[in-house]
Amino acid sequence: MSELHLQIDGRKVAASAGMTVLEAATNAGIEIPTLCHFDRLEPFGGCRLCMVEIEAGGWTKMVVSCVYQ
């Protein structure tokens, strides 16, 4: 898999392709609060507690980190 480089809260984070923002943050030791996320269930983003702002290519967007790759 290819490796992606992200910046979360000013910290450089490496992530694999297909990994969610929540997984990348968790692997880097960055906590994003969740309510409906459980490792043994398919993520569906129902509670919206893990919303984060994505900045890329000059645009910003609010996304649910447990489902956004």
Beta strands, then each sheet from edge to edge (+ up, - down):
strand 1: 3-8
strand 2: 11-16
strand 3: 51-56
strand 4: 59-64
sheet 1: 1+ 2-
sheet 2: 3+ 4-
end
